[in-house]
């Protein structure tokens, strides 16, 4: 497949493709650009479970119905997104090391970072807490909504 590169996205960014939130428009523009350029948009299989949990928690708080949460999850899984699996033990080990190196509160975010490092491409997030924690030591971690977004792929 001839493509224009690769990117890794986390659940915080990917959910903006199916929910109306701050920076959703910018996130959708990035996805549209990646699709046009035939960029491979990747995430660890963790994204499906993390997105499902985020949507479920919103349903529990009454921000949307369980049915709407299910529809949003189905829409997300129908986007131009490639879930990477099969090597979770290695990725989990790398996530543990990255979480320690960047002093992250959990290894979940580090799993996305590890996948981006494995494929030598940027990780795009909408998680300001993560971005603040790793920036500027990890300039390959990009945040939607940055004033100067630069090149969207590796």
C-alpha positions as CSV (number, residue, x, y, z in Angstrom):
1,X,0.0,0.0,0.0
2,X,1.4,3.4,-1.0
3,X,0.9,5.7,2.0
4,X,2.0,9.0,3.2
5,X,3.3,7.8,6.6
6,X,2.0,6.6,9.9
7,X,0.6,8.1,13.1
8,X,-0.5,6.7,16.4
9,X,-3.6,8.2,18.1
10,X,-4.9,7.8,21.6
11,X,-8.5,7.4,22.7
12,X,-8.7,11.1,23.8
13,X,-8.1,12.2,20.2
14,X,-10.0,9.4,18.4
15,X,-13.2,10.1,20.5
16,X,-13.2,13.6,19.2
17,X,-14.0,12.1,15.8
18,X,-17.4,10.9,17.1
19,X,-18.2,13.3,19.9
20,X,-18.8,17.0,19.9
21,X,-16.1,18.3,22.2
22,X,-13.5,21.1,22.2
23,X,-11.0,20.6,19.4
24,X,-13.3,18.0,17.7
25,X,-13.2,20.0,14.5
26,X,-9.4,20.1,14.5
27,X,-9.3,16.4,15.2
28,X,-11.6,15.7,12.3
29,X,-9.5,17.8,10.0
30,X,-6.4,15.8,11.0
31,X,-8.3,12.5,10.3
32,X,-9.5,13.9,6.9
33,X,-6.0,14.9,6.0
34,X,-4.6,11.5,7.0
35,X,-7.2,9.7,4.9
36,X,-6.5,11.9,1.9
37,X,-2.8,11.3,2.3
38,X,-3.2,7.5,2.9
39,X,-1.6,7.8,6.3
40,X,-1.9,4.6,8.4
41,X,-3.7,5.7,11.6
42,X,-2.8,3.2,14.3
43,X,-3.5,2.5,18.0
44,X,-3.0,-0.4,20.3
45,X,-6.0,-2.6,20.8
46,X,-6.2,-0.9,24.2
47,X,-8.0,2.0,22.5
48,X,-11.2,0.1,21.9
49,X,-11.5,-0.7,25.6
50,X,-10.4,2.7,26.8
51,X,-12.9,4.4,24.4
52,X,-15.7,2.0,25.6
53,X,-14.9,2.9,29.2
54,X,-14.9,6.6,28.6
55,X,-18.2,6.4,26.7
56,X,-19.7,4.2,29.5
57,X,-18.6,6.6,32.2
58,X,-20.3,9.4,30.3
59,X,-23.5,7.4,30.1
60,X,-23.3,6.7,33.8
61,X,-23.1,10.5,34.4
62,X,-26.1,11.0,32.2
63,X,-24.2,12.9,29.5
64,X,-25.4,10.4,26.9
65,X,-27.5,7.2,26.8
66,X,-25.9,3.8,26.7
67,X,-27.4,3.4,23.2
68,X,-25.6,6.6,22.1
69,X,-22.4,5.4,23.7
70,X,-22.7,2.2,21.7
71,X,-23.4,4.1,18.5
72,X,-20.4,6.3,19.1
73,X,-18.1,3.3,19.8
74,X,-19.4,1.6,16.6
75,X,-18.7,4.8,14.6
76,X,-15.2,5.1,16.1
77,X,-14.4,1.5,15.2
78,X,-15.7,2.3,11.6
79,X,-13.1,5.1,11.1
80,X,-9.8,4.9,9.3
81,X,-8.2,3.3,12.3
82,X,-5.9,0.3,12.5
83,X,-5.8,-1.4,15.9
84,X,-2.5,-3.1,16.4
85,X,-2.4,-6.3,18.5
86,X,-0.5,-9.5,18.8
87,X,2.5,-8.3,20.6
88,X,0.9,-6.9,23.8
89,X,3.4,-8.5,26.2
90,X,6.3,-6.6,24.6
91,X,4.2,-3.4,24.3
92,X,3.2,-3.8,28.0
93,X,6.8,-4.1,29.1
94,X,7.8,-1.1,27.0
95,X,4.8,0.8,28.5
96,X,6.0,0.0,32.0
97,X,9.5,1.4,31.2
98,X,8.1,4.5,29.5
99,X,5.7,5.2,32.3
100,X,8.6,5.2,34.8
101,X,10.8,7.3,32.5
102,X,8.2,10.0,32.0
103,X,6.8,9.7,35.6
104,X,3.3,8.9,34.2
105,X,0.5,8.0,36.8
106,X,-0.4,4.9,34.8
107,X,0.9,2.7,31.9
108,X,-2.1,3.2,29.6
109,X,-0.8,6.4,28.0
110,X,2.7,4.8,27.7
111,X,1.3,2.0,25.6
112,X,0.4,4.5,22.9
113,X,3.8,6.1,23.3
114,X,5.4,2.7,22.9
115,X,3.6,1.9,19.7
116,X,4.6,5.3,18.3
117,X,8.2,4.6,19.2
118,X,8.0,1.1,17.7
119,X,6.9,2.6,14.3
120,X,9.0,5.7,14.6
121,X,6.1,8.1,14.1
122,X,4.2,10.7,16.1
123,X,1.6,10.1,18.8
124,X,-1.3,12.5,18.5
125,X,-3.3,13.1,21.7
126,X,-6.0,15.4,23.0
127,X,-4.9,14.6,26.6
128,X,-3.5,17.9,27.9
129,X,-2.3,16.2,31.1
130,X,-0.3,13.7,29.1
131,X,1.1,16.3,26.8
132,X,2.1,18.5,29.7
133,X,3.8,15.6,31.4
134,X,6.0,14.5,28.5
135,X,6.5,17.8,26.6
136,X,9.2,18.9,25.6
137,X,11.2,15.7,26.4
138,X,9.0,13.8,23.9
139,X,8.6,16.1,20.9
140,X,7.1,13.3,18.9
141,X,4.0,13.5,21.1
142,X,1.7,16.0,19.5
143,X,-1.4,17.6,20.9
144,X,-4.4,18.5,18.8
145,X,-5.1,22.2,19.3
146,X,-1.4,23.1,19.4
147,X,-1.0,26.6,17.9
148,X,1.7,25.3,15.6
149,X,0.9,21.7,14.6
150,X,3.7,21.1,12.1
151,X,3.8,18.0,10.0
152,X,1.0,15.6,10.9
153,X,3.0,12.3,10.2
154,X,6.4,10.9,10.3
